[in-house]
């Protein structure tokens, strides 16, 4: 938020964020009647203000075009991703984007995988974040500034893959709860349901090796679930 009335009960109690007249960082009207866009601050905060970066901007309407202008001013290579192919001309000719991807074109989307240092998502229609996570390089930043009426979706596997996990058999769950109470946890616990079930059917069902702090791999995620998100 960038403003409040400074005279109501909430403001007097240092709770300006509860002020009925608070002005949000973006999609609000500022004192002078202009729209608040608020894209500069998050781009700056997350380090997406350096020359030479490759930045994606999802959605051109609303404040998307402001993102493009800032990103170009910072010296970034800018790719606009949009579900409206007719926005390509504006994106490139009018706002100076270097490239345009029509988000329904699977080949173009695939070609952009793992190429971007950051993505600013201002799309106003609810969508899956999965392809955009895939477009980021390792440690890339996804800044979500859109305000769709229903939530964007993010498959949990996107968070799990690449994270450090501790793979556990099902009968270790009670121990994990004890360990959580003692804060004896460093990673996510992931229950290996498939392996647990197969061992239950085997004659040596009580023999089970718990690999401590094992690096997760996509193949372990299929039949597992996450019971503790740190
Ligand atoms: Zn107030």
Boltz pocket constraint, residues with backbone or C-beta under 6 A from the ligand:
constraints:
  - pocket:
      binder: B
      contacts: [[A, 4], [A, 5], [A, 6], [A, 7], [A, 8], [A, 9], [A, 10], [A, 11], [A, 16], [A, 19], [A, 20], [A, 21]]
      max_distance: 6.0
